[in-house]
Amino acid sequence: METFLQVLIDGILSGMVYALVAAGLCLIWGVMDVINFAHGEYLMVAMYVSYWLGFLVNVDPLVSTIAAGVFIFGLGALTYKLIIRFTIGKPGLVALLATFGLAVFLKNLCMNQFSPNFRILSDTWLGGKTFHIGGIILAVPQLMAAVLALVVVVLLYLLINNTRFGWAVQATAMDRDAAELVGINTERIYILVFGIGGACVGIAGGIMPSYLAVHPEVGSMFGLIAFVCVAMGGFGSIPGAFLSGILVGVVEALAGFYIAPVFKYVAVFGLYLAVVFLRPKGIFGW
Amino acid sequence: MSFRMSKGAFWATLAVFLVGVFCFGPGMGQTLAQEKVIKIGTLFPLTGPVATAGQRCQAAVQTAVEIINNKHPELKVPLADQEGILDGYKIVLVHADSQGKPDVGKAEAERLFNQEGVWALIGSYNSSVSKPASLVAERMKRIFMCGASSSAALTQRDMNFFFRLAPTDETESVEFVETLKWLNQKKKANIETIGLIYENSEFGKHAAGEAKKAASAAGLKVVADVPFSPGATNLNSEVQTLKNANPDAVLGALLGADYSLWIRTMKQMAWAPKIAISYCSGYQDPVIAKQLGPDADFFMGSTAYSPQFNVLMPAVGDVEKIFKTKTGGVPFDGDSIQEAVAMLVLAQAIQKAGVLDAEKVAETLHANTWDSPLSLGGKVAFAKGGQNSKAHSVVTQLQGGEYKRIFPEEMADTEIVFPIKPWNQR
């Protein structure tokens, strides 16, 4: 029982981080109908921001995660201004290919600037710390990442559902032309949505150097899992992406331990295929 | 005022320009030099999850080429006292990136031979890439020198043009089990069970297969068999599986970032086996060992070279100075040095064969024993199938960030710390 609880908790903690990564993608996808293939690379850039702040000026990832969020907010807004706005109104494949190009560009830029070396931050505030509840071990870095994920996703949900800005975002997502007719500056909404979507993944990436090595390839798998979470949760549904993230984390952990470690991603993508087959709009899709 | 050029003047100018380009342009040197150039292709993972290792392997080949092409009388290495080989031939390298992927590696090998016209290939670090890429070379009757790939299957194919320098995972598995037996005898270690953790690739699966064979022959019981997908976002289930089985010893085949994630996850789960020994992997990467700091200590692995081995291999020091200029100060490791040896031995064989004929050079490689001051045993000789029968490595343990020689006992320079110190006592 103790082992089961340990595996389950590990899965929930990983899943909450997946959920935060997926929430940003979900927002962009839901509002703008743009598949951002560079989402995993945003995460990687955020990890580098946090790493360099830690390495050069000794800022802990727990603090630099805010700077990483702000940086990726700017990167997201810039991506919209320089790339995405030219693809709006064109076939979906155009934006998809454009963001794919951006992903390749970012990965190779980091490879060129920082080399493919794996970089690890040692002596972080949370690094290596654990606490024990009965026989269950909770890793403090992962726990903090999960708490941060929960806070950010709740704030994002409140922002979208309980503020005038959020209603404007929803209106733009439903009908851009009608939103403009009632005076919403949809161009501004798009920039902010891309920025906020980036900030979510930026915050997730910012705290990760507490426990994960940074290298140019690190974002690829997280990006892929974020797509699975968004598609499973339902396009545009933040609660859907959040719950799917946790579900993915739990399935990955349980399958990895009780079936075989090498089977964990098979189970995750198998579940994704099953959901998409039985309910193509996702669990919370409409 | 308008300027018009007559047709005749135009053609004359064009002719002069073209003649100038062909005769005095940058291509000229190349054209003439082509007569005295041997193109060698390098195929390493320059991008992807193990790019750090791949880039160091490439730098090692470049170091060897610098020694072969130029006079370096201060170096105690074959061919260092002359310029070039075969009376003035210089080696020119053509680099390719396999990304660590077998399909990309195979396509790049074909491109290097067919389009770049390379005479031989050196590579490919990943066993999974060396396997298909060397088949391309064999089909074209061209030499493939393999420095670091360790899958024993590579030299069990009876190929004529494939030569591998590193010890195989078969030899390493036997060496690891011998280490465990030695510990049981000398230290009353009471090691009876083994856990395996390995990446689900040609390298990892083959290493695990050899480990199982060696363990079974020694009467050790394998209680956990944990393959994992390289580049995973976490290794929680993998380490939890090991922790649950709680083997006395763990043998690991994890590359690059996966190795550091494994160590950190074990620390997070407050568990470590009594002893952990790694195949050619992240363990030997001096950068990872440095970044992991004290967390990397007391883990063990096979090592063909580390700067602490200079007392056994005095010739390496000066060569390493050249290598460091290409890697920003990072020294040789057990893998990259094998690639430098591969280039040097190939050049010696070409020199001895006296002719640029791949079949003759391959025969020469098989027929002779080569001086190799950059190898632990000091010699290189190839058995049928291309395995270096003189390949050696030592089982080392990281202590205070340094690779200390532990086994075989006659090569040891330090006492083993056994069992691994618990995480909360470091």
Boltz contact constraints between the chains, C-beta under 6 A:
constraints:
  - contact:
      token1: [A, 7]
      token2: [B, 240]
      max_distance: 6.0
  - contact:
      token1: [A, 10]
      token2: [B, 236]
      max_distance: 6.0
  - contact:
      token1: [A, 14]
      token2: [B, 234]
      max_distance: 6.0
  - contact:
      token1: [A, 116]
      token2: [B, 51]
      max_distance: 6.0
  - contact:
      token1: [A, 116]
      token2: [B, 52]
      max_distance: 6.0
  - contact:
      token1: [A, 117]
      token2: [B, 52]
      max_distance: 6.0
  - contact:
      token1: [A, 117]
      token2: [B, 287]
      max_distance: 6.0
  - contact:
      token1: [A, 118]
      token2: [B, 257]
      max_distance: 6.0
  - contact:
      token1: [A, 120]
      token2: [B, 260]
      max_distance: 6.0
  - contact:
      token1: [A, 120]
      token2: [B, 291]
      max_distance: 6.0
  - contact:
      token1: [A, 122]
      token2: [B, 293]
      max_distance: 6.0
  - contact:
      token1: [A, 128]
      token2: [B, 267]
      max_distance: 6.0
  - contact:
      token1: [A, 137]
      token2: [B, 270]
      max_distance: 6.0
  - contact:
      token1: [A, 139]
      token2: [B, 268]
      max_distance: 6.0
  - contact:
      token1: [A, 213]
      token2: [B, 257]
      max_distance: 6.0
  - contact:
      token1: [A, 213]
      token2: [B, 260]
      max_distance: 6.0
  - contact:
      token1: [A, 215]
      token2: [B, 257]
      max_distance: 6.0
  - contact:
      token1: [A, 217]
      token2: [B, 49]
      max_distance: 6.0
  - contact:
      token1: [A, 221]
      token2: [B, 231]
      max_distance: 6.0
  - contact:
      token1: [A, 221]
      token2: [B, 233]
      max_distance: 6.0
  - contact:
      token1: [A, 222]
      token2: [B, 233]
      max_distance: 6.0
  - contact:
      token1: [A, 253]
      token2: [B, 237]
      max_distance: 6.0
  - contact:
      token1: [A, 256]
      token2: [B, 237]
      max_distance: 6.0
  - contact:
      token1: [A, 257]
      token2: [B, 237]
      max_distance: 6.0
  - contact:
      token1: [A, 257]
      token2: [B, 240]
      max_distance: 6.0
  - contact:
      token1: [A, 261]
      token2: [B, 226]
      max_distance: 6.0
  - contact:
      token1: [A, 261]
      token2: [B, 228]
      max_distance: 6.0
  - contact:
      token1: [A, 261]
      token2: [B, 237]
      max_distance: 6.0
  - contact:
      token1: [A, 261]
      token2: [B, 238]
      max_distance: 6.0
  - contact:
      token1: [A, 261]
      token2: [B, 241]
      max_distance: 6.0
  - contact:
      token1: [A, 262]
      token2: [B, 200]
      max_distance: 6.0
  - contact:
      token1: [A, 262]
      token2: [B, 227]
      max_distance: 6.0
  - contact:
      token1: [A, 262]
      token2: [B, 228]
      max_distance: 6.0
  - contact:
      token1: [A, 264]
      token2: [B, 237]
      max_distance: 6.0
  - contact:
      token1: [A, 265]
      token2: [B, 229]
      max_distance: 6.0
